[in-house]
């Protein structure tokens, strides 16, 4: 009974050791052989129908009131379709609200996906006003569009268009494509227009349909001067960065060159070519024995490991085999002693 019990215990120990090694091995193998992926950086997009950066001086010249407002200014992922904007300024027309912009259509849309970022602006039949000129429009446009598109791996694109007629301070003007136009109205002021400004880099794009530099002297509603900038239909984007994937472990990638070098050495070695030489040649034999053979054996082992896919699993298999052999040998020795 005691011998049988001991044999049972030894077998159980060996089984547990083998199960432990085999269970730990696949876990290590899974962790070492899995591919790693780094997520790409998200892009960015924005769009706005109107942005103002105006400085309003009152008649008494004691106070300068800033007018910094925007209409349908969005950043991805958002869109807006508000068609009118009003504002109030202390000291201007007794603090009553006044219209800044009114349009039939005013849309903005900014979107970002894994491989594309885009900003879009659409504006139709719009009138823009500044403080002190409630009846005279700063600018009137029929149709304006801007679009900025940034795709991963492609050059960013910026595009803007001003279609139909344009009036500045009540004057119909002809705009020069991609240039500037100056409009002066006696007794009112002057406006400089930059048409269809486009800016692109390797990863960004910006499109502005109209940018106005304003300097007017209304002398109405307690407003002496209005200076600053007004931007119509601006869209921007920044390209997303594509993700980088590591498709193979370094051990497998590095093993591709070694077999080629190992195959070349025996072909170009001195021993095969010098096999017909006499044994008494002292110059060839010491080189074969001291230099060529040890290097060939060492490199062959490395090549075999790479070709068979050696990884962190190998130590566990070796350890498992050692445990099984030791346990089996110990059990056999004790059994023989008890029988004797």
KAKALIN-V291763 format. One record per residue. RES is the residue in three letters. PSI is psi in whole degrees, 0 to 359 (999 if undefined). OMEGA is omega in whole degrees, 0 to 359 (999 if undefined). D_CENTER is the distance of its C-alpha to the mean C-alpha in whole Angstrom. Layout:
res=RES psi=PSI omega=OMEGA d_center=D_CENTER
res=RES psi=PSI omega=OMEGA d_center=D_CENTER
This chain:
res=UNK psi=317 omega=183 d_center=72
res=UNK psi=319 omega=178 d_center=70
res=UNK psi=319 omega=178 d_center=70
res=UNK psi=317 omega=179 d_center=68
res=UNK psi=319 omega=181 d_center=66
res=UNK psi=318 omega=178 d_center=65
res=UNK psi=320 omega=179 d_center=64
res=UNK psi=318 omega=181 d_center=62
res=UNK psi=317 omega=180 d_center=60
res=UNK psi=318 omega=179 d_center=59
res=UNK psi=321 omega=179 d_center=58
res=UNK psi=317 omega=179 d_center=56
res=UNK psi=316 omega=180 d_center=54
res=UNK psi=319 omega=180 d_center=53
res=UNK psi=317 omega=180 d_center=52
res=UNK psi=316 omega=180 d_center=50
res=UNK psi=316 omega=180 d_center=49
res=UNK psi=319 omega=180 d_center=47
res=UNK psi=321 omega=180 d_center=46
res=UNK psi=315 omega=180 d_center=44
res=UNK psi=315 omega=181 d_center=43
res=UNK psi=329 omega=178 d_center=42
res=UNK psi=322 omega=181 d_center=40
res=UNK psi=328 omega=183 d_center=38
res=UNK psi=307 omega=181 d_center=37
res=UNK psi=326 omega=180 d_center=35
res=UNK psi=314 omega=178 d_center=33
res=UNK psi=321 omega=180 d_center=32
res=UNK psi=318 omega=179 d_center=31
res=UNK psi=316 omega=181 d_center=29
res=UNK psi=325 omega=183 d_center=27
res=UNK psi=328 omega=187 d_center=27
res=UNK psi=352 omega=183 d_center=26
res=UNK psi=145 omega=179 d_center=23
res=UNK psi=147 omega=180 d_center=20
res=UNK psi=142 omega=178 d_center=17
res=UNK psi=135 omega=177 d_center=14
res=UNK psi=126 omega=183 d_center=11
res=UNK psi=145 omega=179 d_center=8
res=UNK psi=156 omega=179 d_center=4
res=UNK psi=137 omega=182 d_center=3
res=UNK psi=149 omega=177 d_center=4
res=UNK psi=187 omega=181 d_center=6
res=UNK psi=146 omega=178 d_center=9
res=UNK psi=148 omega=177 d_center=13
res=UNK psi=161 omega=180 d_center=16
res=UNK psi=148 omega=178 d_center=20
res=UNK psi=142 omega=176 d_center=23
res=UNK psi=316 omega=185 d_center=27
res=UNK psi=139 omega=171 d_center=29
res=UNK psi=134 omega=179 d_center=28
res=UNK psi=145 omega=172 d_center=31
res=UNK psi=73 omega=187 d_center=32
res=UNK psi=148 omega=176 d_center=36
res=UNK psi=115 omega=185 d_center=38
res=UNK psi=121 omega=178 d_center=41
res=UNK psi=131 omega=179 d_center=45
res=UNK psi=167 omega=187 d_center=48
res=UNK psi=321 omega=183 d_center=51
res=UNK psi=356 omega=175 d_center=53
res=UNK psi=13 omega=181 d_center=50
res=UNK psi=338 omega=185 d_center=50
res=UNK psi=134 omega=171 d_center=46
res=UNK psi=122 omega=184 d_center=43
res=UNK psi=123 omega=178 d_center=41
res=UNK psi=145 omega=174 d_center=37
res=UNK psi=98 omega=180 d_center=36
res=UNK psi=94 omega=182 d_center=32
res=UNK psi=166 omega=178 d_center=31
res=UNK psi=156 omega=177 d_center=28
res=UNK psi=128 omega=177 d_center=29
res=UNK psi=43 omega=176 d_center=26
res=UNK psi=117 omega=186 d_center=23
res=UNK psi=158 omega=171 d_center=20
res=UNK psi=148 omega=184 d_center=17
res=UNK psi=143 omega=0 d_center=15
res=UNK psi=97 omega=181 d_center=16
res=UNK psi=163 omega=174 d_center=19
res=UNK psi=160 omega=180 d_center=22
res=UNK psi=153 omega=182 d_center=26
res=UNK psi=28 omega=178 d_center=29
res=UNK psi=136 omega=187 d_center=31
res=UNK psi=0 omega=181 d_center=34
res=UNK psi=152 omega=179 d_center=35
res=UNK psi=129 omega=175 d_center=35
res=UNK psi=160 omega=181 d_center=38
res=UNK psi=163 omega=175 d_center=38
res=UNK psi=143 omega=174 d_center=41
res=UNK psi=131 omega=178 d_center=42
res=UNK psi=131 omega=179 d_center=45
res=UNK psi=352 omega=179 d_center=48
res=UNK psi=115 omega=179 d_center=47
res=UNK psi=42 omega=176 d_center=49
res=UNK psi=23 omega=178 d_center=50
res=UNK psi=9 omega=180 d_center=47
res=UNK psi=150 omega=178 d_center=47
res=UNK psi=146 omega=177 d_center=43
res=UNK psi=158 omega=182 d_center=43
res=UNK psi=131 omega=175 d_center=40
res=UNK psi=315 omega=178 d_center=37
res=UNK psi=145 omega=174 d_center=36
res=UNK psi=134 omega=185 d_center=37
res=UNK psi=158 omega=173 d_center=36
res=UNK psi=321 omega=179 d_center=37
res=UNK psi=131 omega=177 d_center=33
res=UNK psi=101 omega=185 d_center=30
res=UNK psi=142 omega=171 d_center=27
res=UNK psi=147 omega=179 d_center=23
res=UNK psi=129 omega=178 d_center=20
res=UNK psi=123 omega=183 d_center=17
res=UNK psi=151 omega=177 d_center=14
res=UNK psi=130 omega=174 d_center=11
res=UNK psi=187 omega=183 d_center=10
res=UNK psi=333 omega=183 d_center=8
res=UNK psi=9 omega=183 d_center=8
res=UNK psi=141 omega=173 d_center=10
res=UNK psi=137 omega=186 d_center=10
res=UNK psi=139 omega=173 d_center=14
res=UNK psi=135 omega=184 d_center=17
res=UNK psi=139 omega=178 d_center=20
res=UNK psi=135 omega=175 d_center=24
res=UNK psi=130 omega=182 d_center=27
res=UNK psi=134 omega=181 d_center=30
res=UNK psi=137 omega=177 d_center=34
res=UNK psi=65 omega=184 d_center=37
res=UNK psi=147 omega=175 d_center=36
res=UNK psi=131 omega=182 d_center=39
res=UNK psi=135 omega=180 d_center=37
res=UNK psi=155 omega=173 d_center=40
res=UNK psi=159 omega=180 d_center=40
res=UNK psi=139 omega=179 d_center=43
res=UNK psi=348 omega=178 d_center=46
res=UNK psi=73 omega=185 d_center=46
res=UNK psi=332 omega=184 d_center=46
res=UNK psi=338 omega=182 d_center=48
res=UNK psi=123 omega=181 d_center=46
res=UNK psi=140 omega=172 d_center=43
res=UNK psi=316 omega=178 d_center=41
res=UNK psi=145 omega=174 d_center=39
res=UNK psi=134 omega=181 d_center=39
res=UNK psi=150 omega=177 d_center=37
res=UNK psi=307 omega=182 d_center=37
res=UNK psi=132 omega=182 d_center=34
res=UNK psi=135 omega=176 d_center=30
res=UNK psi=149 omega=174 d_center=27
res=UNK psi=144 omega=179 d_center=24
res=UNK psi=134 omega=174 d_center=20
res=UNK psi=124 omega=184 d_center=17
res=UNK psi=127 omega=179 d_center=15
res=UNK psi=113 omega=178 d_center=11
res=UNK psi=143 omega=180 d_center=10
res=UNK psi=130 omega=179 d_center=8
res=UNK psi=3 omega=180 d_center=10
res=UNK psi=162 omega=179 d_center=13
res=UNK psi=133 omega=178 d_center=14
res=UNK psi=151 omega=183 d_center=14
res=UNK psi=133 omega=177 d_center=17
res=UNK psi=134 omega=183 d_center=19
res=UNK psi=138 omega=177 d_center=23
res=UNK psi=148 omega=182 d_center=25
res=UNK psi=141 omega=173 d_center=29
res=UNK psi=110 omega=185 d_center=32
res=UNK psi=149 omega=178 d_center=35
res=UNK psi=193 omega=184 d_center=38
res=UNK psi=156 omega=179 d_center=40
res=UNK psi=132 omega=176 d_center=39
res=UNK psi=135 omega=178 d_center=42
res=UNK psi=121 omega=183 d_center=42
res=UNK psi=40 omega=178 d_center=44
res=UNK psi=357 omega=182 d_center=46
res=UNK psi=129 omega=177 d_center=46
res=UNK psi=131 omega=185 d_center=45
res=UNK psi=156 omega=174 d_center=43
res=UNK psi=121 omega=184 d_center=41
res=UNK psi=141 omega=176 d_center=38
res=UNK psi=133 omega=185 d_center=37
res=UNK psi=124 omega=177 d_center=34
res=UNK psi=16 omega=180 d_center=31
res=UNK psi=196 omega=181 d_center=34
res=UNK psi=150 omega=178 d_center=36
res=UNK psi=128 omega=179 d_center=39
res=UNK psi=132 omega=179 d_center=41
res=UNK psi=124 omega=179 d_center=43
res=UNK psi=131 omega=178 d_center=46
res=UNK psi=114 omega=181 d_center=48
res=UNK psi=136 omega=178 d_center=52
res=UNK psi=355 omega=180 d_center=52
res=UNK psi=307 omega=180 d_center=49
res=UNK psi=199 omega=182 d_center=46
res=UNK psi=155 omega=181 d_center=44
res=UNK psi=134 omega=174 d_center=40
res=UNK psi=128 omega=182 d_center=38
res=UNK psi=132 omega=170 d_center=35
res=UNK psi=121 omega=186 d_center=32
res=UNK psi=134 omega=171 d_center=31
res=UNK psi=66 omega=176 d_center=28
res=UNK psi=130 omega=180 d_center=26
res=UNK psi=133 omega=179 d_center=23
res=UNK psi=129 omega=178 d_center=20
res=UNK psi=146 omega=171 d_center=17
res=UNK psi=193 omega=180 d_center=15
res=UNK psi=340 omega=183 d_center=13
res=UNK psi=358 omega=182 d_center=10
res=UNK psi=161 omega=176 d_center=12
res=UNK psi=147 omega=178 d_center=15
res=UNK psi=133 omega=180 d_center=18
res=UNK psi=129 omega=178 d_center=21
res=UNK psi=122 omega=182 d_center=24
res=UNK psi=310 omega=181 d_center=27
res=UNK psi=134 omega=173 d_center=30
res=UNK psi=123 omega=185 d_center=30
res=UNK psi=130 omega=170 d_center=34
res=UNK psi=116 omega=193 d_center=35
res=UNK psi=138 omega=171 d_center=38
res=UNK psi=95 omega=183 d_center=41
res=UNK psi=156 omega=179 d_center=44
res=UNK psi=82 omega=184 d_center=47
res=UNK psi=319 omega=186 d_center=48
res=UNK psi=34 omega=177 d_center=51
res=UNK psi=153 omega=178 d_center=51
res=UNK psi=35 omega=177 d_center=51
res=UNK psi=20 omega=179 d_center=51
res=UNK psi=125 omega=179 d_center=48
res=UNK psi=310 omega=182 d_center=49
res=UNK psi=150 omega=173 d_center=45
res=UNK psi=120 omega=180 d_center=42
res=UNK psi=149 omega=178 d_center=39
res=UNK psi=205 omega=184 d_center=35
res=UNK psi=150 omega=173 d_center=33
res=UNK psi=127 omega=182 d_center=32
res=UNK psi=128 omega=180 d_center=29
res=UNK psi=131 omega=173 d_center=29
res=UNK psi=80 omega=178 d_center=26
res=UNK psi=134 omega=178 d_center=23
res=UNK psi=140 omega=179 d_center=19
res=UNK psi=161 omega=176 d_center=16
res=UNK psi=159 omega=175 d_center=12
res=UNK psi=131 omega=187 d_center=9
res=UNK psi=139 omega=170 d_center=7
res=UNK psi=151 omega=177 d_center=4
res=UNK psi=127 omega=182 d_center=3
res=UNK psi=144 omega=180 d_center=6
res=UNK psi=148 omega=179 d_center=7
res=UNK psi=130 omega=183 d_center=10
res=UNK psi=138 omega=175 d_center=14
res=UNK psi=110 omega=191 d_center=17
res=UNK psi=344 omega=182 d_center=20
res=UNK psi=148 omega=177 d_center=23
res=UNK psi=155 omega=182 d_center=24
res=UNK psi=327 omega=183 d_center=25
res=UNK psi=321 omega=181 d_center=29
res=UNK psi=325 omega=179 d_center=29
res=UNK psi=321 omega=184 d_center=27
res=UNK psi=344 omega=184 d_center=29
res=UNK psi=356 omega=185 d_center=32
res=UNK psi=329 omega=185 d_center=32
res=UNK psi=334 omega=186 d_center=34
res=UNK psi=316 omega=180 d_center=36
res=UNK psi=326 omega=180 d_center=39
res=UNK psi=315 omega=180 d_center=39
res=UNK psi=327 omega=181 d_center=40
res=UNK psi=323 omega=179 d_center=42
res=UNK psi=331 omega=182 d_center=44
res=UNK psi=327 omega=187 d_center=44
res=UNK psi=312 omega=179 d_center=46
res=UNK psi=326 omega=181 d_center=49
res=UNK psi=321 omega=182 d_center=50
res=UNK psi=5 omega=183 d_center=50
res=UNK psi=166 omega=182 d_center=52
res=UNK psi=334 omega=187 d_center=55
res=UNK psi=310 omega=180 d_center=57
res=UNK psi=321 omega=181 d_center=56
res=UNK psi=328 omega=183 d_center=57
res=UNK psi=17 omega=183 d_center=60
res=UNK psi=335 omega=181 d_center=62
res=UNK psi=353 omega=180 d_center=65
res=UNK psi=159 omega=180 d_center=66
res=UNK psi=150 omega=179 d_center=68
res=UNK psi=342 omega=184 d_center=68
res=UNK psi=357 omega=180 d_center=70
res=UNK psi=120 omega=185 d_center=67
res=UNK psi=341 omega=185 d_center=66
res=UNK psi=331 omega=186 d_center=63
res=UNK psi=317 omega=188 d_center=61
res=UNK psi=313 omega=180 d_center=61
res=UNK psi=325 omega=179 d_center=60
res=UNK psi=322 omega=179 d_center=57
res=UNK psi=318 omega=185 d_center=56
res=UNK psi=323 omega=188 d_center=57
res=UNK psi=321 omega=189 d_center=55
res=UNK psi=311 omega=191 d_center=52
res=UNK psi=311 omega=187 d_center=51
res=UNK psi=311 omega=181 d_center=52
res=UNK psi=321 omega=180 d_center=51
res=UNK psi=322 omega=181 d_center=47
res=UNK psi=319 omega=180 d_center=47
res=UNK psi=316 omega=182 d_center=48
res=UNK psi=315 omega=182 d_center=45
res=UNK psi=330 omega=179 d_center=43
res=UNK psi=323 omega=178 d_center=44
res=UNK psi=318 omega=180 d_center=43
res=UNK psi=321 omega=180 d_center=40
res=UNK psi=317 omega=180 d_center=39
res=UNK psi=322 omega=180 d_center=41
res=UNK psi=318 omega=181 d_center=38
res=UNK psi=320 omega=183 d_center=35
res=UNK psi=329 omega=181 d_center=37
res=UNK psi=3 omega=177 d_center=38
res=UNK psi=33 omega=180 d_center=34
res=UNK psi=136 omega=181 d_center=36
res=UNK psi=197 omega=180 d_center=33
res=UNK psi=354 omega=177 d_center=34
res=UNK psi=332 omega=186 d_center=36
res=UNK psi=313 omega=179 d_center=39
res=UNK psi=325 omega=181 d_center=40
res=UNK psi=321 omega=178 d_center=41
res=UNK psi=319 omega=179 d_center=43
res=UNK psi=317 omega=180 d_center=45
res=UNK psi=321 omega=179 d_center=45
res=UNK psi=319 omega=179 d_center=46
res=UNK psi=320 omega=180 d_center=49
res=UNK psi=318 omega=180 d_center=50
res=UNK psi=316 omega=181 d_center=51
res=UNK psi=317 omega=179 d_center=52
res=UNK psi=316 omega=180 d_center=55
res=UNK psi=315 omega=181 d_center=56
res=UNK psi=318 omega=180 d_center=56
res=UNK psi=318 omega=180 d_center=58
res=UNK psi=318 omega=179 d_center=60
res=UNK psi=317 omega=180 d_center=61
res=UNK psi=321 omega=180 d_center=62
res=UNK psi=319 omega=180 d_center=64
res=UNK psi=315 omega=181 d_center=66
res=UNK psi=321 omega=181 d_center=67
res=UNK psi=320 omega=179 d_center=68
res=UNK psi=320 omega=179 d_center=71
res=UNK psi=318 omega=182 d_center=72
res=UNK psi=326 omega=178 d_center=73
res=UNK psi=323 omega=179 d_center=75
res=UNK psi=999 omega=999 d_center=76
